Amino acid sequence: MSDPRFTTLIDQVRTGAIDRRTFLARSFALGISAGVAGSVLATTVAAQDASPAASPAAAGGLSPENLGVEGVEHTTDTSKGNINIYSSWPLSGASEQIGGDSVAAVQFAVDLWGGAAGGYSITYEALDDGIAANNGAWDATAEANNATQVVNDAEAMAYIATYNSGAALASIPITNEAGLAQISPANTAVQLTKDNPANEEGYPEVLYPSGTRNYMRVVPADDLQGGASANFAFNGLGAQTAYVLHDNQTYGEGLATVFQTTYESLGGEMLGFEAFNPEAPEYLALATKIANVAPAVVYISAIVNLNASKLLQDLRDVMAPEDTAIMGPDGLINQAFI
């Protein structure tokens, strides 16, 4: 925290010159760890909340008084000790906005309840499992290291992770052996929790060496998303032919496979199914090859960090919107993609 630029950011967020998301984004750009930035935010919010004008309840917004179970009073007692909760997802590159927003959302929830629950104080720390030099894309080693750090914390109660399904493959076995609850706000790969003919052999059981499930997710899996996308393409758009591109990762390939299977079962014709190279400088040759078979729809099954924006641009250079629709999954719901 000796960087004068970071000191300036701290002053700005404490005086309200910048908001919390901007503070996090600029802190990460300076190389400040999520833990340090998060701790500054926590103390800042606590100081701001000491003023009634800054209180959500005073503003008529969310508060412990109008959340939770009716008739159950929220207690701010912390006499029983401390509980740590952690999160882990990419926080830089193409993931800077959605990662930073997610950190701010968790911190907001903790602050909203006064950093206390069940007689314990609640401390939150955000970890980064992405590689800035790789446009913020997740990294299996980084994720495994994060999970190991958390399970070795005796005060850790929950691990909010991961954003990317492939990263979950690295951490679930670690948290499972330790008996630590892992909750994902975004993982969609089928094999993380469900038996499916498309799964690699042994999944999902191989992820749970203890024999007891510890992992949960709060979003639908790709057997629903991929199927819904295929149904929309065939029945909604009336697209009789399709070409599928995927990023060759757990999420992208798995979702693409579900799309393909469902689309063909509906009567659609698959003109191509292949992985694209995320490190390629351009995709004009690939785009031209696809344009030559004239699919009614192209489905890009990928995450935004893996050059999907460039792929879309090159596809559009040779295929007009009125001739070919281009679709993508939730992995592309990101301002950086736009």
C-alpha positions in Angstrom: 0.0 0.0 0.0 3.0 2.3 -0.3 2.1 3.2 -3.9 0.9 6.8 -3.8 -1.6 6.1 -6.6 -3.3 3.6 -4.3 -3.3 6.1 -1.5 -5.1 8.5 -3.8 -7.7 5.9 -4.7 -8.3 5.3 -1.0 -8.9 9.0 -0.4 -11.2 9.1 -3.4 -13.4 6.2 -2.4 -13.6 7.4 1.2 -14.8 10.8 0.1 -17.2 9.5 -2.5 -15.3 10.8 -5.4 -15.3 7.3 -7.0 -17.6 4.4 -6.3 -16.6 1.0 -4.9 -16.6 -0.8 -8.3 -14.3 1.9 -9.8 -12.1 1.7 -6.7 -11.7 -2.1 -7.1 -11.1 -1.9 -10.9 -8.4 0.7 -10.5 -6.8 -1.0 -7.6 -6.5 -4.3 -9.5 -5.0 -2.4 -12.4 -2.3 -1.1 -10.1 -1.5 -4.7 -9.0 -3.1 -4.4 -5.6 -4.3 -7.7 -4.3 -8.1 -8.4 -3.9 -7.5 -9.0 -0.2 -5.9 -5.6 0.4 -8.5 -3.7 -1.8 -11.3 -5.6 -0.1 -10.1 -4.8 3.4 -9.9 -1.1 2.5 -13.5 -1.2 1.2 -14.6 -3.0 4.4 -13.2 -0.3 6.7 -14.5 2.4 4.4 -18.0 1.1 4.4 -18.0 0.6 8.1 -17.0 4.3 8.6 -19.6 5.5 6.1 -22.3 3.3 7.7 -21.6 5.0 11.0 -23.5 8.0 9.5 -27.3 7.6 9.5 -27.4 9.2 6.1 -25.3 6.4 4.6 -27.4 3.7 6.2 -29.5 1.6 3.7 -32.2 1.5 6.4 -32.2 5.3 6.7 -32.5 5.6 2.9 -35.5 3.2 2.9 -33.4 0.5 1.2 -32.3 -2.9 2.1 -31.5 -3.6 5.7 -31.5 -6.6 8.1 -34.9 -5.2 9.3 -36.5 -5.9 5.9 -34.5 -9.0 4.9 -34.4 -12.5 6.2 -37.1 -14.5 8.0 -39.9 -12.5 9.4 -39.9 -12.6 13.2 -36.3 -13.6 13.5 -34.2 -10.7 14.8 -30.8 -10.2 13.3 -28.1 -10.1 15.9 -24.8 -8.2 15.6 -23.3 -10.0 18.5 -19.8 -11.4 17.6 -18.8 -12.9 20.9 -18.4 -16.4 19.5 -15.5 -15.5 17.3 -14.8 -14.9 13.6 -15.8 -16.7 10.4 -14.0 -16.1 7.1 -15.6 -16.4 3.7 -13.7 -16.3 0.4 -14.5 -15.9 -3.2 -12.4 -16.9 -6.2 -12.8 -15.8 -9.8 -10.9 -13.7 -12.4 -10.5 -10.1 -11.6 -8.5 -8.6 -14.5 -8.6 -8.3 -18.3 -11.9 -9.1 -19.9 -13.2 -10.2 -16.4 -12.3 -6.9 -14.6 -15.8 -5.5 -14.7 -17.9 -8.6 -13.9 -15.3 -9.8 -11.4 -15.1 -6.5 -9.7 -18.8 -6.1 -9.6 -19.2 -9.6 -8.1 -16.7 -8.8 -5.3 -18.5 -5.6 -4.6 -21.8 -7.5 -4.4 -20.5 -10.0 -1.9 -19.0 -7.2 0.2 -22.2 -5.3 0.0 -24.1 -8.3 1.4 -21.6 -8.7 4.3 -21.8 -5.0 5.1 -25.6 -5.0 4.9 -25.8 -7.4 7.7 -23.2 -5.5 9.8 -20.5 -8.1 9.2 -22.1 -10.4 11.7 -24.2 -13.6 11.8 -25.1 -16.2 14.4 -22.9 -14.6 17.0 -19.8 -14.5 14.8 -18.1 -11.6 13.0 -17.9 -12.2 9.2 -14.8 -11.3 7.2 -14.7 -11.5 3.4 -11.6 -11.9 1.2 -11.7 -11.9 -2.6 -9.1 -14.1 -4.4 -8.2 -14.0 -8.1 -7.8 -17.2 -10.1 -7.2 -15.4 -13.4 -4.0 -14.4 -15.2 -3.8 -10.7 -16.1 -1.3 -11.4 -18.9 -3.8 -13.8 -20.5 -6.7 -11.3 -20.6 -7.8 -12.3 -17.2 -8.6 -15.9 -18.2 -8.8 -18.4 -15.3 -5.9 -20.6 -14.5 -6.1 -24.1 -13.0 -3.0 -23.7 -10.9 -4.1 -20.3 -9.5 -7.5 -21.8 -8.6 -6.0 -24.8 -6.9 -3.7 -22.6 -4.9 -6.6 -20.4 -3.9 -8.6 -23.4 -2.8 -5.7 -24.8 -0.8 -5.2 -21.4 0.9 -8.9 -21.5 2.0 -9.0 -25.0 3.3 -5.9 -24.3 5.4 -7.7 -21.4 7.1 -9.3 -22.9 10.3 -11.8 -20.0 10.3 -13.0 -20.5 6.7 -16.7 -21.4 6.5 -17.5 -21.0 2.8 -15.8 -20.7 -0.6 -17.8 -18.8 -3.2 -16.2 -20.2 -6.3 -15.8 -20.5 -9.2 -16.9 -18.4 -12.1 -15.5 -20.7 -14.8 -16.6 -24.4 -14.9 -13.1 -25.5 -15.8 -11.7 -23.8 -12.7 -14.1 -25.7 -10.6 -12.6 -29.0 -11.7 -9.4 -27.9 -10.0 -10.9 -26.8 -6.7 -13.9 -29.1 -6.0 -11.7 -32.1 -5.0 -9.6 -29.9 -2.7 -12.6 -28.4 -0.9 -14.4 -31.8 -0.9 -11.6 -33.6 1.0 -11.6 -30.8 3.5 -15.4 -30.8 3.9 -15.6 -27.1 3.0 -18.8 -25.7 1.5 -18.2 -24.5 -2.1 -20.9 -22.4 -3.8 -20.7 -21.2 -7.3 -22.7 -18.3 -8.7 -21.9 -19.1 -12.3 -20.7 -22.7 -13.1 -22.8 -24.4 -15.7 -20.9 -27.5 -16.8 -23.1 -30.6 -16.5 -20.4 -32.9 -15.2 -19.8 -30.9 -12.1 -23.0 -32.3 -10.5 -25.0 -34.4 -12.9 -24.7 -37.8 -14.6 -24.9 -37.3 -18.4 -23.9 -39.5 -21.4 -21.6 -36.7 -22.6 -19.6 -36.7 -19.4 -16.0 -37.9 -19.3 -15.8 -41.3 -17.6 -16.1 -41.1 -13.8 -17.8 -37.7 -13.6 -19.1 -36.2 -11.5 -18.1 -38.8 -8.8 -14.4 -38.3 -9.4 -14.8 -34.7 -8.1 -16.0 -35.9 -4.7 -13.3 -38.2 -3.2 -14.9 -38.0 0.3 -18.1 -39.5 -1.1 -20.1 -36.6 0.2 -21.2 -33.7 -1.9 -20.0 -30.3 -0.7 -20.4 -28.3 -3.9 -23.5 -26.3 -4.9 -24.4 -23.9 -7.7 -27.3 -21.4 -8.0 -27.6 -21.4 -11.8 -29.0 -23.9 -14.4 -26.5 -26.4 -15.9 -25.7 -26.5 -19.6 -28.0 -29.4 -20.3 -30.7 -26.7 -19.9 -28.9 -23.8 -21.4 -27.5 -25.7 -24.4 -30.9 -27.3 -25.0 -32.7 -24.0 -24.8 -30.3 -22.4 -27.2 -30.7 -25.1 -29.7 -34.5 -25.0 -29.4 -34.4 -21.2 -29.9 -32.2 -21.5 -33.0 -34.3 -24.2 -34.6 -37.8 -23.3 -33.6 -37.4 -19.6 -32.7 -35.2 -18.5 -35.6 -36.2 -21.2 -37.9 -32.6 -22.0 -38.6 -32.4 -25.4 -40.4 -28.6 -25.5 -40.5 -26.0 -24.7 -37.9 -22.2 -24.5 -37.4 -20.8 -24.7 -33.9 -17.5 -23.3 -32.7 -16.1 -23.8 -29.2 -13.1 -22.8 -27.1 -12.0 -26.4 -26.3 -12.5 -25.8 -22.6 -14.8 -27.6 -20.1 -17.5 -25.0 -20.4 -17.3 -24.2 -24.1 -17.0 -27.8 -25.4 -19.5 -29.2 -23.0 -22.1 -26.6 -23.8 -21.4 -27.0 -27.6 -22.0 -30.7 -27.4 -25.4 -30.2 -25.7 -26.3 -27.7 -28.4 -25.3 -30.1 -31.1 -27.1 -33.1 -29.7 -30.3 -31.1 -29.1 -30.3 -29.3 -32.4 -29.9 -32.5 -34.4 -32.6 -34.2 -32.3 -35.0 -31.4 -33.3 -34.2 -32.1 -37.0 -31.5 -29.5 -37.6 -28.5 -30.2 -39.8 -25.1 -29.6 -38.3 -22.7 -28.3 -41.0 -19.7 -28.2 -38.7 -18.5 -28.6 -35.1 -14.9 -27.6 -34.2 -12.7 -25.8 -31.7 -11.1 -22.5 -32.6 -7.7 -21.4 -31.4 -8.1 -18.6 -28.8 -4.5 -17.4 -29.4 -5.0 -16.8 -33.2 -4.5 -13.2 -34.3 -7.4 -13.5 -36.7 -10.0 -15.9 -38.0 -10.7 -14.8 -41.6 -9.7 -18.2 -43.0 -12.0 -20.0 -40.6 -14.8 -17.5 -41.2 -14.5 -17.9 -44.9 -14.7 -21.7 -44.7 -17.9 -21.4 -42.6 -19.4 -18.8 -45.0 -18.8 -21.1 -47.9 -21.2 -23.7 -46.4 -23.8 -21.0 -45.6 -25.2 -22.0 -42.2 -28.3 -20.3 -41.0 -26.8 -19.9 -37.5 -23.4 -20.0 -36.0 -23.2 -20.8 -32.3 -20.0 -19.6 -30.5 -19.6 -21.6 -27.3 -16.9 -19.8 -25.4 -16.0 -17.3 -22.7 -15.2 -13.7 -23.5 -11.5 -14.0 -22.3 -10.7 -16.4 -25.2 -10.8 -14.0 -28.1 -14.5 -14.5 -28.9 -14.9 -10.8 -29.8 -12.3 -11.1 -32.6 -13.9 -14.3 -33.8 -17.3 -12.6 -34.0 -15.9 -9.6 -35.9 -14.2 -11.8 -38.5 -17.4 -13.9 -38.9 -19.4 -10.8 -39.5 -16.9 -9.6 -42.1 -18.0 -12.4 -44.4 -21.5 -13.3 -43.2 -24.2 -10.6 -43.1 -26.8 -10.6 -40.3 -29.7 -11.1 -42.7 -28.0 -14.3 -44.0 -26.6 -15.9 -40.8 -27.5 -15.4 -37.1 -24.7 -15.7 -34.6 -25.5 -16.9 -31.1 -23.6 -17.3 -27.9 -24.1 -18.5 -24.3 -23.9 -16.8 -20.9 -20.0 -16.8 -21.1 -20.3 -13.9 -23.5 -22.6 -11.8 -21.3 -20.0 -9.3 -20.6 -19.4 -5.6 -21.5 -15.9 -6.5 -22.6 -17.3 -8.7 -25.3 -19.5 -5.9 -26.6 
